[in-house]
């Protein structure tokens, strides 16, 4: 079997092909958009480093029946890429193909097309929301320094409230402030449309529909979770999934010293963040639910922050079990033990 290493670039990519004995068969620099011609060959092992183009090229290689290895960017330096402070596209491709001939390189999970589209959809929505929040904070900060108080409300009514306040005091809204108010209104409409689009995606996915029966879990959380996990058979049990999401405690031990740290925060931060938000929402809106009673019992002993993280970890396990078993949420199974009411 031949080993095809590709050092991907936005416009051009470097190819290094070795035979089974490790000898270089050919090297070339080809347009990234034209990699299909290179991959139209007998079954080989195709190796590349993670980057923006990697998964699209991996799909293309899988379509031609190749074995695909998308090597984590954190690993390639230990393989010899950039050794002795010498790094070129040609040398990188040579190193990857050489290592592939000697060992079976580990590969990151190549997500499905649905997973990638869902992640992009949620990520672009997050950019709109964060941009709107940044501008709203900018406007509020400007008005505070000018000692101009105005009635509270939502971002949707911010422009109207600010303009009304300026009208009441007989002043014109400064042009630079008016520009920001107009952009806030546009971003609010765009973020609302993006949220509705995420909801439509979730409603079309039967797994998301089942997961949304859990208290606190709505369209964003369900879509983020399903998109990040993609294939449930990647995980042997719920504990492995919770570790992947960075919701399990870390450890810093040496010799006779044993120290348990806070959660590792490994894995996709966006999924961890929405699970924490779902835990807050569940405890606030469904305090009598068994799993929320379990978390509130922890809060009385350890504090609200620890209880929220604990509930986020439990939510990940519950979502895993529901997806695995094809069931909807069953409250009586939401906690292993029910705390006594006080």
DRENDO-1510 file (C-alpha; in Angstrom, 1 decimal, always signed):
<recs>
REC; n; res; u; v; w
REC; 1; UNK; +0.0; +0.0; +0.0 .
REC; 2; UNK; +1.2; +3.5; -0.9 .
REC; 3; UNK; +1.3; +6.3; +1.6 .
REC; 4; UNK; +0.1; +9.7; +0.3 .
REC; 5; UNK; +1.0; +12.6; +2.6 .
REC; 6; UNK; -0.6; +16.0; +1.9 .
REC; 7; UNK; +0.6; +19.3; +3.4 .
REC; 8; UNK; -2.5; +21.3; +2.8 .
REC; 9; UNK; -2.6; +24.9; +1.9 .
REC; 10; UNK; -5.4; +27.4; +1.0 .
REC; 11; UNK; -4.3; +27.6; -2.6 .
REC; 12; UNK; -1.7; +24.9; -3.2 .
REC; 13; UNK; -0.7; +21.7; -1.4 .
REC; 14; UNK; +2.5; +19.7; -1.3 .
REC; 15; UNK; +2.2; +15.9; -2.0 .
REC; 16; UNK; +4.7; +13.2; -1.1 .
REC; 17; UNK; +3.9; +9.6; -2.1 .
REC; 18; UNK; +5.9; +6.7; -0.8 .
REC; 19; UNK; +5.7; +3.0; -1.5 .
REC; 20; UNK; +5.2; +0.3; +1.1 .
REC; 21; UNK; +9.0; +0.1; +1.6 .
REC; 22; UNK; +9.3; +3.8; +2.4 .
REC; 23; UNK; +10.8; +4.9; -0.9 .
REC; 24; UNK; +9.6; +8.2; -2.4 .
REC; 25; UNK; +7.6; +7.5; -5.5 .
REC; 26; UNK; +6.7; +11.0; -6.4 .
REC; 27; UNK; +6.5; +14.6; -5.1 .
REC; 28; UNK; +4.5; +17.5; -6.5 .
REC; 29; UNK; +2.9; +20.8; -5.6 .
REC; 30; UNK; -0.7; +20.9; -6.9 .
REC; 31; UNK; -3.7; +23.2; -6.5 .
REC; 32; UNK; -5.7; +22.3; -3.4 .
REC; 33; UNK; -8.9; +22.5; -5.5 .
REC; 34; UNK; -7.4; +19.9; -7.9 .
REC; 35; UNK; -6.5; +17.2; -5.4 .
REC; 36; UNK; -9.1; +14.8; -6.8 .
REC; 37; UNK; -6.7; +14.0; -9.7 .
REC; 38; UNK; -4.0; +13.0; -7.2 .
REC; 39; UNK; -6.4; +10.9; -5.1 .
REC; 40; UNK; -7.8; +9.0; -8.1 .
REC; 41; UNK; -5.4; +6.1; -7.6 .
REC; 42; UNK; -5.4; +2.5; -6.1 .
REC; 43; UNK; -6.2; +2.2; -2.4 .
REC; 44; UNK; -3.6; +4.0; -0.3 .
REC; 45; UNK; -3.3; +5.6; +3.1 .
REC; 46; UNK; -3.8; +9.3; +2.9 .
REC; 47; UNK; -2.3; +11.4; +5.7 .
REC; 48; UNK; -2.7; +15.1; +6.5 .
REC; 49; UNK; -2.6; +17.5; +9.4 .
REC; 50; UNK; -5.7; +19.1; +10.9 .
REC; 51; UNK; -6.6; +22.4; +9.3 .
REC; 52; UNK; -9.5; +24.2; +7.7 .
REC; 53; UNK; -9.4; +22.2; +4.5 .
REC; 54; UNK; -8.6; +18.8; +6.1 .
REC; 55; UNK; -12.2; +17.3; +6.5 .
REC; 56; UNK; -13.2; +18.3; +3.0 .
REC; 57; UNK; -10.1; +16.6; +1.6 .
REC; 58; UNK; -10.7; +13.6; +3.9 .
REC; 59; UNK; -14.2; +13.2; +2.5 .
REC; 60; UNK; -12.8; +13.3; -1.0 .
REC; 61; UNK; -10.2; +10.6; -0.1 .
REC; 62; UNK; -12.8; +8.4; +1.6 .
REC; 63; UNK; -14.9; +8.7; -1.6 .
REC; 64; UNK; -12.0; +7.1; -3.6 .
REC; 65; UNK; -11.8; +4.2; -1.0 .
REC; 66; UNK; -8.6; +5.3; +0.7 .
REC; 67; UNK; -7.6; +4.9; +4.4 .
REC; 68; UNK; -7.6; +8.4; +5.9 .
REC; 69; UNK; -5.5; +9.7; +8.8 .
REC; 70; UNK; -6.1; +13.3; +9.9 .
REC; 71; UNK; -3.3; +13.8; +12.4 .
REC; 72; UNK; -3.9; +16.2; +15.3 .
REC; 73; UNK; -1.8; +19.4; +14.9 .
REC; 74; UNK; -0.6; +19.0; +18.5 .
REC; 75; UNK; +1.1; +15.7; +17.5 .
REC; 76; UNK; +2.9; +16.5; +14.3 .
REC; 77; UNK; +5.8; +18.3; +16.0 .
REC; 78; UNK; +6.6; +15.2; +18.1 .
REC; 79; UNK; +6.7; +13.2; +14.8 .
REC; 80; UNK; +9.5; +15.5; +13.5 .
REC; 81; UNK; +7.6; +18.2; +11.6 .
REC; 82; UNK; +9.7; +21.4; +12.0 .
REC; 83; UNK; +12.6; +19.6; +13.6 .
REC; 84; UNK; +15.8; +21.6; +14.1 .
REC; 85; UNK; +13.9; +24.8; +13.2 .
REC; 86; UNK; +13.6; +23.8; +9.6 .
REC; 87; UNK; +10.1; +23.7; +8.3 .
REC; 88; UNK; +8.9; +23.8; +4.7 .
REC; 89; UNK; +5.9; +22.3; +3.0 .
REC; 90; UNK; +8.0; +19.7; +1.2 .
REC; 91; UNK; +9.8; +18.6; +4.3 .
REC; 92; UNK; +6.5; +18.4; +6.2 .
REC; 93; UNK; +5.0; +16.1; +3.6 .
REC; 94; UNK; +8.1; +14.0; +3.6 .
REC; 95; UNK; +8.0; +13.6; +7.3 .
REC; 96; UNK; +4.3; +12.7; +7.4 .
REC; 97; UNK; +4.7; +10.1; +4.7 .
REC; 98; UNK; +7.8; +8.6; +6.3 .
REC; 99; UNK; +6.1; +8.2; +9.7 .
REC; 100; UNK; +3.0; +6.7; +8.1 .
REC; 101; UNK; +5.2; +4.0; +6.5 .
REC; 102; UNK; +6.5; +3.0; +10.0 .
REC; 103; UNK; +3.5; +3.4; +12.3 .
REC; 104; UNK; -0.3; +3.5; +12.1 .
REC; 105; UNK; -0.8; +7.2; +12.9 .
REC; 106; UNK; -3.7; +8.2; +15.1 .
REC; 107; UNK; -6.5; +10.2; +13.5 .
REC; 108; UNK; -9.0; +12.6; +14.8 .
REC; 109; UNK; -12.7; +11.8; +14.2 .
REC; 110; UNK; -13.8; +12.9; +10.7 .
REC; 111; UNK; -17.2; +14.4; +11.4 .
REC; 112; UNK; -20.2; +13.9; +9.1 .
REC; 113; UNK; -21.5; +16.5; +6.8 .
REC; 114; UNK; -24.5; +17.2; +9.1 .
REC; 115; UNK; -22.2; +17.6; +12.0 .
REC; 116; UNK; -20.0; +20.1; +10.2 .
REC; 117; UNK; -22.9; +22.1; +8.9 .
REC; 118; UNK; -24.6; +22.2; +12.4 .
REC; 119; UNK; -21.3; +23.4; +14.0 .
REC; 120; UNK; -20.9; +26.1; +11.4 .
REC; 121; UNK; -24.5; +27.2; +11.8 .
REC; 122; UNK; -24.2; +27.4; +15.6 .
REC; 123; UNK; -20.8; +29.1; +15.4 .
REC; 124; UNK; -22.0; +31.8; +13.1 .
REC; 125; UNK; -25.0; +32.4; +15.3 .
REC; 126; UNK; -22.6; +32.8; +18.3 .
REC; 127; UNK; -20.6; +35.4; +16.4 .
REC; 128; UNK; -23.7; +37.4; +15.7 .
REC; 129; UNK; -24.8; +37.2; +19.3 .
REC; 130; UNK; -21.4; +38.1; +20.7 .
REC; 131; UNK; -21.0; +41.1; +18.2 .
REC; 132; UNK; -24.4; +42.4; +19.3 .
REC; 133; UNK; -23.5; +42.1; +23.0 .
REC; 134; UNK; -20.2; +43.9; +22.4 .
REC; 135; UNK; -22.0; +46.8; +20.7 .
REC; 136; UNK; -24.8; +47.0; +23.4 .
REC; 137; UNK; -22.1; +47.2; +26.1 .
REC; 138; UNK; -20.4; +49.9; +24.1 .
REC; 139; UNK; -23.6; +52.0; +24.0 .
REC; 140; UNK; -24.4; +51.4; +27.6 .
REC; 141; UNK; -20.8; +52.4; +28.6 .
REC; 142; UNK; -21.0; +55.6; +26.6 .
REC; 143; UNK; -24.4; +56.6; +28.1 .
REC; 144; UNK; -23.1; +56.0; +31.6 .
REC; 145; UNK; -20.1; +58.2; +31.2 .
REC; 146; UNK; -22.5; +60.9; +29.9 .
REC; 147; UNK; -24.7; +60.4; +33.0 .
REC; 148; UNK; -27.7; +59.7; +30.7 .
REC; 149; UNK; -30.0; +57.2; +32.3 .
REC; 150; UNK; -32.7; +55.5; +30.3 .
REC; 151; UNK; -35.4; +52.9; +31.0 .
REC; 152; UNK; -34.2; +49.2; +31.0 .
REC; 153; UNK; -35.3; +46.7; +28.4 .
REC; 154; UNK; -34.0; +44.3; +25.7 .
REC; 155; UNK; -31.6; +44.8; +22.9 .
REC; 156; UNK; -34.5; +44.9; +20.5 .
REC; 157; UNK; -35.8; +48.1; +22.0 .
REC; 158; UNK; -32.4; +49.7; +22.8 .
REC; 159; UNK; -32.4; +52.1; +19.9 .
REC; 160; UNK; -35.9; +53.4; +20.5 .
REC; 161; UNK; -35.2; +53.9; +24.2 .
REC; 162; UNK; -32.0; +55.8; +23.6 .
REC; 163; UNK; -33.6; +58.0; +20.9 .
REC; 164; UNK; -36.5; +58.8; +23.2 .
REC; 165; UNK; -34.2; +59.7; +26.0 .
REC; 166; UNK; -32.3; +62.2; +23.8 .
REC; 167; UNK; -35.6; +63.6; +22.6 .
REC; 168; UNK; -36.8; +64.2; +26.1 .
REC; 169; UNK; -33.7; +66.2; +27.0 .
REC; 170; UNK; -33.8; +68.1; +23.7 .
REC; 171; UNK; -30.5; +66.8; +22.2 .
REC; 172; UNK; -29.7; +65.1; +19.0 .
REC; 173; UNK; -28.3; +61.6; +19.0 .
REC; 174; UNK; -24.6; +61.8; +18.0 .
REC; 175; UNK; -23.9; +60.3; +14.6 .
REC; 176; UNK; -21.4; +57.8; +16.0 .
REC; 177; UNK; -23.9; +56.6; +18.5 .
REC; 178; UNK; -26.7; +56.4; +15.9 .
REC; 179; UNK; -24.4; +54.2; +13.7 .
REC; 180; UNK; -24.0; +51.7; +16.5 .
REC; 181; UNK; -27.8; +51.7; +17.3 .
REC; 182; UNK; -28.5; +50.9; +13.6 .
REC; 183; UNK; -26.0; +48.0; +13.6 .
REC; 184; UNK; -27.4; +46.6; +16.8 .
REC; 185; UNK; -30.8; +46.5; +15.3 .
REC; 186; UNK; -29.5; +44.7; +12.2 .
REC; 187; UNK; -27.5; +42.2; +14.3 .
REC; 188; UNK; -30.5; +41.6; +16.6 .
REC; 189; UNK; -32.6; +40.7; +13.5 .
REC; 190; UNK; -29.8; +38.5; +12.1 .
REC; 191; UNK; -29.2; +36.7; +15.4 .
REC; 192; UNK; -33.0; +36.0; +15.8 .
REC; 193; UNK; -33.1; +34.6; +12.3 .
REC; 194; UNK; -30.1; +32.4; +13.0 .
REC; 195; UNK; -31.6; +31.1; +16.2 .
REC; 196; UNK; -34.8; +30.2; +14.3 .
REC; 197; UNK; -32.6; +28.4; +11.8 .
REC; 198; UNK; -30.9; +26.3; +14.5 .
REC; 199; UNK; -34.3; +25.5; +15.9 .
REC; 200; UNK; -35.5; +24.3; +12.5 .
REC; 201; UNK; -32.4; +22.0; +12.2 .
REC; 202; UNK; -33.0; +20.6; +15.6 .
REC; 203; UNK; -36.7; +19.9; +14.9 .
REC; 204; UNK; -35.7; +17.9; +11.8 .
REC; 205; UNK; -33.3; +15.7; +13.7 .
REC; 206; UNK; -35.0; +12.9; +15.7 .
REC; 207; UNK; -32.1; +12.6; +18.2 .
REC; 208; UNK; -32.3; +16.3; +18.9 .
REC; 209; UNK; -36.1; +16.1; +19.4 .
REC; 210; UNK; -35.7; +13.4; +22.0 .
REC; 211; UNK; -32.9; +15.2; +23.8 .
REC; 212; UNK; -35.0; +18.4; +24.1 .
REC; 213; UNK; -37.4; +16.6; +26.4 .
REC; 214; UNK; -34.7; +17.0; +29.2 .
REC; 215; UNK; -35.3; +20.1; +31.4 .
REC; 216; UNK; -33.0; +23.0; +30.4 .
REC; 217; UNK; -32.1; +21.4; +27.1 .
REC; 218; UNK; -33.4; +23.5; +24.1 .
REC; 219; UNK; -32.5; +23.7; +20.4 .
REC; 220; UNK; -29.0; +25.2; +20.8 .
REC; 221; UNK; -27.9; +22.7; +23.5 .
REC; 222; UNK; -29.3; +19.7; +21.6 .
REC; 223; UNK; -27.8; +20.7; +18.3 .
REC; 224; UNK; -24.4; +21.5; +19.8 .
REC; 225; UNK; -24.3; +18.2; +21.6 .
REC; 226; UNK; -25.4; +16.0; +18.7 .
REC; 227; UNK; -23.0; +17.8; +16.3 .
REC; 228; UNK; -20.0; +17.4; +18.6 .
REC; 229; UNK; -20.6; +13.8; +19.4 .
REC; 230; UNK; -21.7; +12.9; +15.8 .
REC; 231; UNK; -21.3; +9.1; +16.3 .
REC; 232; UNK; -22.2; +7.6; +19.7 .
REC; 233; UNK; -20.2; +4.5; +19.1 .
REC; 234; UNK; -17.0; +6.6; +19.6 .
REC; 235; UNK; -17.6; +6.3; +23.3 .
REC; 236; UNK; -17.9; +3.2; +25.4 .
REC; 237; UNK; -19.9; +4.7; +28.2 .
REC; 238; UNK; -21.2; +8.0; +29.6 .
REC; 239; UNK; -18.1; +8.5; +31.8 .
REC; 240; UNK; -15.8; +8.5; +28.7 .
REC; 241; UNK; -18.1; +11.1; +27.1 .
REC; 242; UNK; -18.0; +13.3; +30.2 .
REC; 243; UNK; -14.3; +13.1; +30.2 .
REC; 244; UNK; -14.2; +14.0; +26.4 .
REC; 245; UNK; -16.3; +17.1; +27.2 .
REC; 246; UNK; -13.9; +18.2; +29.9 .
REC; 247; UNK; -16.5; +17.9; +32.7 .
REC; 248; UNK; -14.5; +15.5; +34.9 .
REC; 249; UNK; -12.0; +16.5; +37.6 .
REC; 250; UNK; -8.3; +16.5; +36.7 .
REC; 251; UNK; -5.5; +15.3; +38.9 .
REC; 252; UNK; -2.0; +16.7; +39.7 .
REC; 253; UNK; -0.3; +13.9; +41.7 .
REC; 254; UNK; +3.3; +13.0; +42.2 .
REC; 255; UNK; +5.1; +10.6; +44.5 .
REC; 256; UNK; +3.2; +10.6; +47.8 .
REC; 257; UNK; +1.2; +13.7; +47.0 .
REC; 258; UNK; -2.3; +13.3; +45.5 .
REC; 259; UNK; -4.2; +16.3; +44.4 .
REC; 260; UNK; -7.6; +16.4; +42.6 .
REC; 261; UNK; -8.1; +19.6; +40.6 .
REC; 262; UNK; -11.1; +21.3; +39.0 .
REC; 263; UNK; -12.6; +20.0; +35.8 .
REC; 264; UNK; -10.1; +19.5; +32.9 .
REC; 265; UNK; -12.0; +21.8; +30.4 .
REC; 266; UNK; -10.7; +19.5; +27.6 .
REC; 267; UNK; -12.7; +18.9; +24.5 .
REC; 268; UNK; -15.2; +21.3; +22.7 .
REC; 269; UNK; -15.7; +24.3; +24.9 .
REC; 270; UNK; -18.9; +25.4; +23.2 .
REC; 271; UNK; -20.7; +22.1; +24.2 .
REC; 272; UNK; -19.4; +22.4; +27.8 .
REC; 273; UNK; -20.7; +26.0; +27.9 .
REC; 274; UNK; -24.2; +25.2; +26.7 .
REC; 275; UNK; -24.4; +22.2; +29.1 .
REC; 276; UNK; -23.6; +24.5; +32.0 .
REC; 277; UNK; -26.2; +27.0; +30.8 .
REC; 278; UNK; -28.7; +24.1; +30.5 .
REC; 279; UNK; -27.9; +23.1; +34.1 .
REC; 280; UNK; -28.6; +26.7; +35.3 .
REC; 281; UNK; -31.8; +26.9; +33.4 .
REC; 282; UNK; -33.0; +23.5; +34.7 .
REC; 283; UNK; -32.4; +24.4; +38.3 .
REC; 284; UNK; -34.1; +27.7; +37.9 .
REC; 285; UNK; -37.2; +26.5; +36.1 .
REC; 286; UNK; -37.6; +22.9; +37.3 .
REC; 287; UNK; -36.4; +22.8; +40.9 .
REC; 288; UNK; -38.7; +19.9; +41.7 .
REC; 289; UNK; -37.3; +17.6; +39.0 .
REC; 290; UNK; -35.3; +14.7; +40.6 .
REC; 291; UNK; -32.0; +15.6; +38.9 .
REC; 292; UNK; -32.4; +19.3; +40.0 .
REC; 293; UNK; -33.2; +18.3; +43.5 .
REC; 294; UNK; -30.0; +16.2; +43.4 .
REC; 295; UNK; -28.0; +19.2; +42.3 .
REC; 296; UNK; -29.7; +21.6; +44.8 .
REC; 297; UNK; -28.7; +19.2; +47.6 .
REC; 298; UNK; -25.1; +19.5; +46.4 .
REC; 299; UNK; -25.5; +23.3; +46.3 .
REC; 300; UNK; -26.4; +23.4; +50.0 .
REC; 301; UNK; -23.3; +21.5; +50.8 .
REC; 302; UNK; -20.7; +22.7; +48.2 .
REC; 303; UNK; -22.1; +25.9; +46.7 .
REC; 304; UNK; -24.0; +26.7; +43.5 .
REC; 305; UNK; -21.0; +26.8; +41.1 .
REC; 306; UNK; -19.9; +23.2; +42.0 .
REC; 307; UNK; -23.6; +22.0; +41.9 .
REC; 308; UNK; -24.0; +23.5; +38.4 .
REC; 309; UNK; -20.9; +21.8; +37.0 .
REC; 310; UNK; -22.0; +18.5; +38.6 .
REC; 311; UNK; -25.5; +18.8; +37.0 .
REC; 312; UNK; -23.9; +19.7; +33.6 .
REC; 313; UNK; -21.9; +16.5; +33.9 .
REC; 314; UNK; -25.0; +14.5; +34.8 .
REC; 315; UNK; -26.8; +16.1; +31.9 .
REC; 316; UNK; -24.1; +14.8; +29.5 .
REC; 317; UNK; -24.6; +11.3; +30.9 .
REC; 318; UNK; -28.4; +11.5; +30.7 .
REC; 319; UNK; -28.2; +12.7; +27.1 .
REC; 320; UNK; -25.8; +9.9; +26.2 .
REC; 321; UNK; -28.1; +7.3; +27.7 .
REC; 322; UNK; -31.2; +8.7; +26.0 .
REC; 323; UNK; -29.4; +8.7; +22.6 .
REC; 324; UNK; -28.1; +5.2; +23.2 .
REC; 325; UNK; -31.4; +3.7; +24.2 .
REC; 326; UNK; -33.6; +5.8; +21.9 .
REC; 327; UNK; -35.8; +7.0; +24.8 .
REC; 328; UNK; -37.1; +10.3; +26.0 .
REC; 329; UNK; -36.4; +11.9; +29.4 .
REC; 330; UNK; -37.7; +9.9; +32.4 .
REC; 331; UNK; -37.6; +12.1; +35.6 .
REC; 332; UNK; -37.4; +9.2; +38.0 .
REC; 333; UNK; -34.1; +8.2; +36.5 .
REC; 334; UNK; -32.7; +11.7; +36.6 .
REC; 335; UNK; -30.8; +11.0; +39.8 .
REC; 336; UNK; -29.4; +7.9; +41.4 .
REC; 337; UNK; -30.7; +9.0; +44.8 .
REC; 338; UNK; -33.3; +11.6; +45.8 .
REC; 339; UNK; -32.4; +14.1; +48.5 .
REC; 340; UNK; -34.7; +14.6; +51.3 .
REC; 341; UNK; -36.9; +17.7; +51.1 .
REC; 342; UNK; -36.1; +20.4; +53.7 .
</recs>
